[in-house]
Amino acid sequence: MRVIIAAGGTGGHIYPALAIANQLNSSYAAQILFVGTPRGLESRLVPQAGYALSLIQIGQLNQVSLRTKLRTMLDLPLSLIRCRKLLRDFRPHVVVGVGGYASGPTMAAAILMHLPTLAVEPNAFPGLANRVVGKRVTAAAINFAAAEKYFRNPEVTGIPVRSDFFGLSPRPTGAPPHLLIFGGSQGARALNILMPQIAAKLLDAVPGLTILHQAGARHADSTLAAYFASGAPSSRWQVLDFLDDMPRRFEAADLVLSRSGASTVAELAAAGKPSLLIPFPQSADDHQRKNAEAFVEAGASRMLIEANLTPSALLETLTEMLTDREALQRMSSAARGLAHADANERITSMVAELAGTPHPPR
């Protein structure tokens, strides 16, 4: 089986794409070629994972300056020509688009060449590339039912999440409450500013509470200084620039305060963790807010909008959530109900069906 996977830009596109590639490789001994751009994380992560990567020149069209849009429009015909050549040379049985800059022209070229295509959409509201091709693809694997209307032949599969997030041990009865603040690999500026302002009052309001705050490498020192200046007892909080072993960090938390990117909410579901979500306001098409809304509707999370976020509102919400163990337990169960432990197997099975290879080789 020969498969082209087009994905680019952020980790939210690349990590699921790599997980799909690994599953296709192990189950079907598939030959895989990635298509990406020089500017995205794929230019580093895909070769590190041992996969071939072909690069095309294409930029953004959504939420960018007029100059950038014009440059992208000028690049588009050449990128389509380049993608058609890649498809003719590699002769894939299936083309998989996971979103991002490279996905649009690659999937468009595959559709024009009448090749089987599978769109993979991690967000509740699809990105521009998947919205453009969604009704023309052969099938789609989506993470949220809310995205069904944008695609032809959609199936709610979830997106791949590391197996370590499933089956974490429950928090021991009577254990002191623990809050994990996770702003993504770069941290979240709003949380880095607001949390130190309320830390002392929050620790007073919630007996025994401890806080682990991941601030990002660029802001760790300033966030640490702000916590020290707050007067909050230093034995009950910790600020780190980066968190390793995220499943273990999730396991230790009673509540997670975080952004709501597709990978983050999928991990929250897999871990069965209650959350207070603060969507990143500059996310493309406001997709983080739509992800958070889906979790709120399911009863798995609460949400605060950054534009309305004040120290008092954050303090009040966190205090209320951390002191209501029964409500946290209900949210935990609701989060687990959104998890898809077999997402990777289901997606790769869809790829295999499209390729005419429905069963792994013996």
Buried (B, 14 or more C-beta within 10 A) or exposed (E): BEBBBBBBBBBBBBBBBBBBBBBBBEBBEBBBBBBBBEBBBBBEBBEEBEBEBBBBBBBBBEEEEEEBBEBBEEBBEEBBEBBBEBBEEBEBBBBBBBBBBBBBBBBBBBBEBEBBBBBBBBBBBBBBBBBBBBEBBBBBBBBBEBBBEBBBEBBBBBBBBBEBBBEBEEBEEEEEBBBBBBBBEBBBBBBBBBBBBBBBBBBEBBEEBBBBBBBBEEBBEEBBEBBEEBEBEEEBBEBBBEBEEBBEBBBBBBBBBBBBBBBBBBBBBBBBBBBBBBBBEEBBBBBBBBBBBBBBEBBBBBBBEBEEBEBEBBBBBBBEBBBEBEBBBBBBEBBBEBBBBEBBBBBBBBBBBBBEBEEBEE
